[in-house]
Amino acid sequence: MAFRDQVAFMDEALLDVLGDEAEIEGVEGPVRGFLSVPWQQPKVGTINTGLRQPVYSVRVGDANGIKEGQHLVCALDPEDGGGRYVIAKREPDGTGWVNFILREVR
């Protein structure tokens, strides 16, 4: 089995066990990936701003046709980051995955 095939197999196995599903506007069916909503500390100063930067990471092949401005809904509990978002930015990470930087819709 070629290296690329082994990596695709591992990605698929990880998504099956640990992945999240999101509905993305204009895309048929759920898109599997990983949602993370880390707290961002300010880069300057000592004020705790409580900012969060939600990111939804998907494989490059699953990111085709998904653009900035589309809505993404993740059905996780709100404490786990679930909710409705707008895709603010696409950032390929160079490893075969694309990170969608999200903005919460309230």
C-alpha positions in Angstrom: 0.0 0.0 0.0 1.4 3.4 -1.0 2.1 6.0 1.7 -0.7 8.3 0.4 -3.2 5.5 0.6 -2.1 4.7 4.2 -2.6 8.3 5.2 -6.0 8.4 3.6 -6.9 5.2 5.5 -5.7 6.8 8.8 -7.6 10.0 8.1 -10.8 8.0 7.4 -10.4 5.9 10.6 -9.8 9.0 12.7 -12.8 10.8 11.3 -15.0 7.7 11.9 -14.0 7.5 15.6 -13.3 11.1 16.6 -14.8 13.3 13.9 -17.7 15.8 14.0 -20.3 16.3 11.4 -21.4 19.7 10.1 -24.0 20.9 7.6 -22.6 23.5 5.3 -24.8 25.7 3.2 -24.8 24.6 -0.5 -23.2 21.2 0.2 -25.2 18.0 0.0 -25.1 15.9 3.1 -22.9 16.3 6.2 -19.2 17.2 6.0 -17.0 15.3 8.4 -14.1 17.1 10.1 -12.9 18.3 13.4 -14.3 21.3 15.3 -12.1 23.1 17.8 -13.0 26.2 19.7 -9.8 27.3 21.5 -9.8 30.3 23.8 -7.5 33.0 22.4 -5.5 35.1 24.9 -4.6 38.6 23.9 -1.2 38.9 22.2 -0.5 42.3 23.9 -1.4 43.3 27.4 -2.9 41.5 30.4 -6.6 41.9 29.8 -8.5 38.6 29.5 -10.7 39.2 26.5 -12.4 35.8 26.4 -12.1 35.6 22.7 -12.7 32.3 20.9 -11.5 31.3 17.5 -13.6 28.4 16.2 -12.0 26.3 13.5 -13.5 23.4 11.5 -10.8 21.2 9.8 -11.6 19.0 6.8 -9.7 17.0 4.3 -8.8 18.9 1.1 -11.0 16.7 -1.0 -14.0 17.5 1.2 -13.3 21.2 1.1 -13.8 21.5 -2.7 -16.5 24.1 -3.4 -16.8 25.4 0.1 -16.2 29.1 0.2 -16.0 32.0 2.6 -19.4 33.4 3.6 -21.2 30.0 3.6 -23.0 29.0 6.8 -21.8 26.0 8.8 -24.0 24.3 11.5 -22.4 21.8 13.9 -24.9 19.9 16.0 -22.7 19.4 19.0 -23.8 20.7 22.4 -23.1 24.5 22.8 -20.6 23.8 25.6 -18.6 21.7 23.1 -18.7 24.4 20.4 -21.8 23.4 18.6 -23.8 26.1 16.9 -24.2 28.2 13.8 -21.2 29.8 12.1 -20.1 31.7 9.0 -16.9 30.6 7.3 -14.7 33.6 7.6 -11.5 32.3 6.0 -10.0 29.2 4.4 -6.5 28.2 5.5 -4.9 25.1 3.9 -2.4 23.8 6.4 -0.1 22.0 3.9 -0.8 18.5 5.2 -3.9 17.7 3.1 -6.3 19.5 5.4 -8.1 22.8 5.2 -8.9 24.8 8.3 -12.1 27.0 8.1 -11.8 29.9 10.4 -15.3 30.5 11.7 -17.3 33.4 13.1 -20.3 32.7 15.4 -23.7 33.7 14.2 -26.0 34.9 17.0 
